Amino acid sequence: MRVKDSAIGPTAVAVQSSERAATAASAGSGVLLAALGVATFSLTFPATAWALEGLGPWSVTACRMLLAGLIAAACLLALRVRVPARRHWPALCAVAGGTVVGFPLLTTLALQTSSTSHAAVVVGLLPLTTAAYSAVRNRTRHSRTFWGAAVTGAAVVIAFAVQQSGGRPTTGDLYLFAALLVCAAGYAEGGRLAREMPGWQVIGWALVLCLPVAAAGSAVALWAEPGRLTGHTVAGLLWLAAGSQFLGMWVWYRGMSAIGVARASQLQLAQPLLTLVWSVLLLGERLTPAAPVAAVAVLVCIGVTQRARG
């Protein structure tokens, strides 16, 4: 290495060292942003449970979309961001359908009958689902180890859901499994798009795209589902809109664009366990022995897939 450095000259060595330092700094900030996104997402289910104390599931979903969309529109207007190119809109529609509409609605419906700890374990399969979708979408070949770990993780979650529901999946489980599929598509397409435009603009334009539906849906849902505003309801709804739906997705996509989808998904391993902690601290839930065991088993499977991908 010293011979090469002396051959290319001190100036070139200094430039390379500067570039390596800049790359390391960018990776460090990317890890921090992705970790912040994971921490934000881990509060989504407890916040949803709080919001459901005073509002119906359709009202929670629509109002969450509306508030987050207004925040995103204000930021885009204030910074005078140009409208995305036409080629970006199909991916933005996938992000909107998966992360703005589909996942919030399906998980909110599920949490009417499922506990947050139960939902956290099932949705802990999301990194595997996203990786599988991305592999098919990008026509990427993975080893048998990768697919074996992915199938094992899915089997663990299905067995957990069946065991917890007394022998067969409940309606809430079906909602959660459907949420996994649509969110995986939204994550993967958003991760691809974040390579061409800032991550916060990806979620920002996806939210703006949903504003007409969110406004109409809020009006209809609030009329059809009379509710009451409690402290928990307001706090939960505000966190879902400003935290989970906008800030969390902002830093998550930005972190993914800096360190890559594979490395970012490793950080997401902590999300189910964090949610289990929040469910106990904020909601007073009692964890069944199977919940942490299944969560750790899924984490091990995801860790194997990450090493196999690397």
N, C-alpha and C positions, 0 to 999 in steps of 0.2 A: 504493500500500500504506500510505503514511503517512497519507493522508486517511482511509482506512478505520480505521486504528488510533486516530486522534484522535476519530473519530466514535463508536466503540464504547467508548472510555474506557480509562484505564490499567489498571484492574482486570481487564477482560476481556482486554486484551492480555497481561497477566501470566499469566492462566489458560491462554490459548492457547499461550503460549510454554512453560509448564510441561507441557502436554499433548503438545506436539511433542517436548520433551526426553524425556518418558517413553516416547513411541512409538519414538523413535530408540534409546533404551537397550534397550527390549524387542526391537527388530529386531537390535541388535548382539549381545545375548545369544542370540537365536535362531540367528543365523549361527554363533556360536561352538559352540552345542550341535549343530547340524546337521553342522558340520565335524568335531567330535569323533566323531559317529556314523559319518561316512565313514571317518575314520582307523581306527576300531574294526573296521568291516566289511572294510577292506582286508586285515586279518590273518586273516580267516576261512578262506580257502583254505589258506594255509600251516599254520595251526593244525589244519585237517582232515587235511592230509597227515601231520603229526606224529602225530595221534591214530591214523591208520590204520597206523602202524608196529607197533602192538601189539594193535589191536582190529579186528574186522570192521566193515563199513559199517553194518550194522543195529545193532550194539552201540554204535557211536559216536553214531548218531542218537538212539537211545532213551536212552542215559545222558546225553547232552547235554540232551535234553528234561526228563529227570527232575531233574537237578541245577538247571537253570534254573527249573523249576516250583517246586521247594522254596524257592529263593531268593525268587521272586516271592510265594509264599504267606506266607513269613515277613514280608516287607515289608508286604503287605496286612493281615495280622493285627496287626502291631505298630502300624500307623497307623490301625487300626480303620476301614478303608475299607468303605463300604456295597456290597452286591452290586448290580451294574448293573441298570438297568431292563430289562424284558422286551424292549422294542424294540431294545435294543443287542445282544442275543445273536446274531442272524443275522450282523451285521457281525463280531462277535467270532469266530464260527465260521469266517468267511472268512479272518480274520487268522490264526487257529490253523492252518487247513488250508494256507494259503499260506506263511507265514513260520516257523511252528513245526514243522510236519511235512513239507510238500511240498518246499520249497526245500532245507532241510538234508539230507533223505534223497536227493533226486535229485542234488544236487551231490556228496554223499559217494560215491554210486555211480559218478558220472562220474569222480571223482578217482582211482578205482582204475586207470583206464586213460589218463586225460588228465593232462597236466602242469598245474600251477597257472597258469602263464603262458598256456597255451592256454585254460583255463577262464576266466581273467580277461578275455580279449579277448571271448569269446562272451558272458559275462554282462555285459560292458560295455554291451550293448544294453538292459539293464534299464530305464534311464530312459525310453527310447523306448517300450518295451513298456508301462510304467506309464502314460505319457502317452496312448498309444493306448487302453488299457483305460479310463482315466479319462474320455476323450472320449466313448467309447461309453456308458459307465455313466451319465455326467451329461448325455448328449445335447448335448455341446458341439460347436459348429462351429469348425473350424480351416481355415486357408487352404490353398491348394494347395502353397504353399511348405513348410508344416509337414508335410503328408503326403508330399510329394516327398522331403524330407530324411529322414523316418522310413523310407520304403521304401529309400532309398539306404543308410542305415545298416544296415538288415537285410540288404541285398544284400552289403554289405562283409563282414559277419560270416559269412554263409553261404559266400561265396567263400573267406574265410580258413579256415573249418572244412574245406571240401572240399579246398583246396590242401594243408593240413597233414596230412590223412588219406589223401592219395594218390588222390584222384578221387571219393570218396564219403564222406558223413558216417559216423562211427563210432557205436557204441552210446553211448559217452560223450557225443558231440555231441547225440544224441537226448535223453539225460537232461538235458543243459544247456538245450536249447531248451524242454523241458517245464518245467524249473525256472523259466525266464523267465516263462512264462504264469501259473503258480500264484503266484509271488512278486509279479508285477504286480497281481494281484487282491488279495493280502494287503496290499500297500503302499497301493493306492488306497482300499480299504475302511477301513484303519487311519487314513489321512489324513483321511477324512471323519469318522470317529468321534472323532478327536482334537479336533475342533471342539466337541464336546459333553462330553468328559471328559478329564482329564489324560492326556497321551501315555503316561506310564509305567504308568498303570492299564490302558490298552488292551492293551499287551503282557503286563502282569501277569496280567490275567484270562484272556487267551488261553492263557498258559502253564498256569495253574491248570486251565483247561478240559481240557487234555491230560494232566494228571497221572495219571489212571487208566490211560490207554493207555500212557503213558511207563513207569509202574511195571511193568505186565504185560509190555510189550515189552522192557524191560531184562532182566527175569528170563529170558525165553525166548531173547533174543539172546545173552546171556552164556553160556547153557547150550549153545546151538547153535553158537556161534562162540568156541571156546576161544582166549583171548588171553594176552598177557603185558604187565605194566605196566612201561614204561620211563620215563625222565625226560621224553622227548619226548611220549610218550603221555599222561602225566598233565598236563603243561603245556598240551598242545593241547586236551585235553578240558576242562580248567578254563577256558581262555580261551573256548572255544566256548560254554560254559554261562553263565559270569558276564560275559564280555565281549561276544561277538557276539550271543548270544541275549537277554540281559537288559539290561545297561548300554547297549550300542550301540542297541538298539531303543528304550530309554527316552529317551535324549537325541535320537535321530533323530525320533521322533514329536513330542517336545516342541518341537524346533526347527522341524519342519514346521508345527505349530500356530501358531508365533510369526511365521514369515516366509512361509508358504504353500508348497504343494507345488511350484509352478513354480520358485520361487527356490531352494528346498532342492535340487531335482534338478540345478540348475546346479553346486552344490558337489560332487555325486556324479560329476561329470565326471572328477574326479581319482582316483576309486577304482581303475579298471583299471590306471592307470599306477603307483599306489602298490603294488598287488598285484604288478606286474611287478618292482618294486624289491625287495619282500620275498622273492619267489621266488628271486631271485639271492642276496640276503644271507643268508637263513635256510635255504634248501634247496639252494643251490649249482647251480641250474638255469642252463642256457645258453639265452639267448633267440635264436630264429631272427630273421633280419632282418624277416620279415613281421609278427611280433608287435607291435613298437612302431609300425610303419607302420599296421597295421590299427587299433590302439588310438587313434592320433591321428586317423585318418579318421573313426572312430566319434564321437570327441569333437567334431569339426567338425560332423558331422551333428546331434548333440544340441544344440550351440550354436545352430545355425540354427533348430531347432524351438523353442528357448526364446525366441529373438527373435521368431519368427513368432507364438508364443502371446501374448507380451507386446503 
